[in-house]
Amino acid sequence: MRLTGVSPESGGTGLTVQTALANPSTRPGLRLPGRVNLIAGSVDVPVYHVRLGLVSTVEPDDPEAPRRLVQFHQAQVSDALVLRAGRARSIPFEFPLPWETPVTTLGGVPLLSLRMGLRTEVAIEPAVDQGAMVPVFVHPLPTQQHILAALDTLGFSVRQSGLVDGRLPGVAQTLSLHQRWGFWVGPLYAGPITELEVIFVANSAGLEVILWCDRRLALAGITHTSISRFRIWHAGADQRDWISTVDGWLRETINRHAAAAAHADWSANITESAHVSRPPDEPVPPGFGLGGTGGGAGIGGGGDGT
């Protein structure tokens, strides 16, 4: 059990709050079980509500602005109540994690650049007491894990991972932020691209994978960026040839990137291409075309979206 406490004498009432998680390790889309324990001091304490929120550090849209702590998802675990003097109350909860919850642990090791906590918010009197946070460790979904492992096998290595404030254009999202994975490019794919960023947008049915490519010409101060989008089901993930699938995505992405760059006006910086608004490829239904078809167009070799 991991405990964290709101400082004693909370709001001048003597209320003490402790939050306990049965297991701080979880995955997107699951429920995080635990309890909020309230202990009153020498006076009755009117509590208006008890809420829990996921908190992490987010990069702002403005690259010059500092990082800030943001609560990006919350759920109420108790309505109004009165805690009598000297009494205690334990409030059980199962906090739901959104499917888009950022991943903070890879290969069982916490990401140094990304931390997340569950904060307890207790409303007493007119004030809201936001206490210390319980650390939460979010592991990848199986589909995310397969893709990250395939990238590693293909020679890519994680450079950094962080949260960016704001929504992606043309992408259905429930959260107001998104996680970006930055990779050193594998030798087999180096040349056409010098940087690769991967964004996952998950829901209960599947995963949208956004590959963000850069090709920088340092001496000329020129950059070209393009974005390709693919979609995959959660069902049947263990039967898919992920090396072939991800290699197919990368080759399709690099081909689009190179084609767009070939027609670019290199006298000016290009910040995005027409691919940014390109709709994602339709997913291959579970059980269809899983046997080595990932090297063609789209996500399963079905260039016509079937």
N, C-alpha and C positions, 0 to 999 in steps of 0.2 A: 504494500500500500504506500502511495506517495501522498504526503500531506502538505498543504500550504495554508497559511492563516492570514486573515485580515487582522490588522493590528488591534490589540485590546483597546478598550475605551473608544471603540468605533463610534464616531459621531457624538462623543460625550455620553454614550449610553452604557458603556461597559460591555457591549456585545462583542463576542469573539466568534469568528467564522473560520471553519476548517473545511477544505475541499479535499476529498480522497478519491483517487481513481483506482479501480480494481486492476487495471493494466493500462499504462500510458502509451503502449504501442498499438497502432490501429492502421486502417487503410481507408481511402476515400469510399464513401457510400455506406460505411458501417456505423454502428452506434457505439458511443464511448460510455460505458457504465461507471457509475460512481455515486458518491453521496456528498451533500453539503450539510455539515453539522453546525448548528447555531446554538450558542451558549450565552444566556442572558447574565447580566451582572446583578446589581442590587436593585434595579428598577425594571418595570415592565418596558418592553421595547415593541413599538408598532412597526412592523415591516410591511412595506407597500408591495414589494415584489423581490424575487431572487432570480437573476438571470446569469447565464453562462455565455461567454463569448470567446471565439478563436482570435488570437492576436499574434501578429508577426510584423517584422520590419519590411517596409515596402519602398521601392525606388519610385520617385515621382516622375511624371512625364518630362519635367524640365531637368536635364542632366546636371544643371548647375545647383539645383536645390538639394538640401540634405535629405537623407533617408528619414523616414518617420514611422512611428509605431501605429499600426492600424488594426482596429477590430473589424474583421470582414464578414463575420457570421455570428449570429447569436440565437439563443433560444431561452424562453422563460421556463423555469422549473418549479416556481411556486407563485401563487397569487398572494393577496394580502393576508397577513396573520398577525397575531399579537403573541409575543413570547413573554411569558410571565417571569417575574424576577426569580433568579436562581434556577430556572428551568432550562432544559435543553431539548432540541428537536433535530432529528435527522431526516433529511429530505433526499430520497433516492432519485436518481435520474439516469436516463439513457440519452446522452447528447448525440443528435444526428449530425454526421459529417457530410457535407455536400460532396457530390461526385467530383467536383472540380477542386477539392481541397488540395493544396500544394503538398508535394512530397518533401519530407525533411530528412529521410534516412535512405541510404543506398547501400546495398550489400551488408546491412546490419550496422553500418557506421553512420552517425549523424553528419549531415552536411555542415561544414564549418561556416558557410556563408548564409545559412538559413536556420533560424530557430522559430519555434512556435510554442505558444502557451495557451492554456485554458484559464481565463480570468473569471472570477466570481464577482458579480455586481449585486450588492445588497442596498436596496433603497430604504432609508430610514429618515424620518422627519422630512424636510424638503431636500436633503442632500442625498447623493448617491456615493456609496463607499466602494471603490474599486481596489481590491486588495492585491496581494501577490498572486503569481500565476503558477499553475501546475504545468511542468513541461510535458508536451505531447510529441510523440514520435510517429510520423506518418510514413508508412512503407508504401512502395508502388503497388498499383493494381497489377494482376498477372499480365495483362496486355502491355502495360507500361514497362514492366520488368523484362518481358521478352524483347521489346524494342531496344531498350537500353543495353541489354546483353548482346543483341545482334550488332549494334553500333560498336560495342567494345571489340567483338570478334572481327569486325571489318576494319579495325585500326583506329577508330575514333576514341578519344579520351576526354572525359569531362573536365572542362576548364573552370566553370563556375555555374552556379544556379542561384537565381534570385527571383523575387516577386516584383512585378512592374504594375504600377497603378494605371487603371484605364482598361477599356474594352478593346477587343480586336475588331477591325472593320469587317462586316459581313459574317461574323461568327456568332452563333447563338450561345450566350453565356448567362449563368445565373449569378456569378460573382463579379464584382467591379474591379478585379485584378486578375492577373494571370502569371504563371510561372514560366520562366525561360531557362532552358538548359543550353549553355554554351559549350561547344566541343572544339578541340584541336582536330583538324581534318586528317583522316587516314591517308597514308601515302598513295594508295591506289586512286584516290579521288582528288588529290592535291593538284593545283594548276588551274583548272576551271573555277574552283572556289578556294578562298583562303579562310573563310569563317563559316561555321554552321551553327545555327540556333534551332532548337527543337521545342515546340510548344504542344502540350497535350491539353485537350478539352474533352473531358469525359462526361458521359451520362450513363444511365442504367443499362442501356443497350449496347453501347460501344464507345469507341474512342476516335476523336478527330485528331489527326497528327499534322502539324503545320511545320514545314521545313523552310527555314529562312536562310538564304544564302547570300554571302557577300563576296565580291571579287574586288580587291583594292589594288590600285596601282600607286604605290606609296610615293614614288618620285614625282608623279604628276598630280598627286593629291586628289585622285579621282576614285569614285566608288560606284559600284552598281549593285543594287539589291533586288532580289526577286523572291517570291513566296509561292510555294506549292502546298496544296492541301490534299490529304488522303483520309479515308475513313475505314475503320475496321470494327468487326463484332467482338464482343467479349466471348461469346459462345464459340467453342471449337478452337480456342487459342492454343491449347496444348497439342493439337494435331497439325498446326500450321508450320510450314518451313519458313521460319522467321528470317534466316540469313538470306534466302532467296527473295522474300518479300521486301525486306528493308533495302537490299541491294537494288531491287527494281525501283523502289521509290527514289533512291538516291540518283540512279541513272536517269530516270524520267525528270527529276528536279534539275539536275545539272544540264540536261539537254535543253529544257525550257529556259534555264538561266542563260546558257550560252547563246541561244537563238535570240533572246531579247537583247543581250549585250551587243550582239553583232550589228544591230540596227540602232544602237544608242549614239547620241551626239556626245562624244567624249570631251567636248569643249566646256561642258558644264557638269556639275555633280548631279547624279541621278539617285534619288532617295527611294524610289519604288518603281515597280513595273506594273504592267497590266495584270500580272498574275495575282496581285494583292486581292482583287475582287473575284477571282476565279472560284466558282463553287467547288466543293470537295467532290472527289469521285465517289460514286455510289459504292456501298460495301458489297463484297462478295458474300452471298448467303452462306451460312455454316454448312460445311460438307461439300461445297461446290468448288472445284478447281483448286484444291489445296495442295495437289501434288506437283510442286515445282513450277507453278505458273506465275510466281511473283516477279519474274524478271522482265515482263512486258510492261505495257502502259498501265497506268492506274495501280491499284493495290493488289490485283490478283491476275494480271495479265489480260483482263477484259477491257480493252481500250474503248469499247462502245458502252461501258457502264453497266453491262449486264452481269 
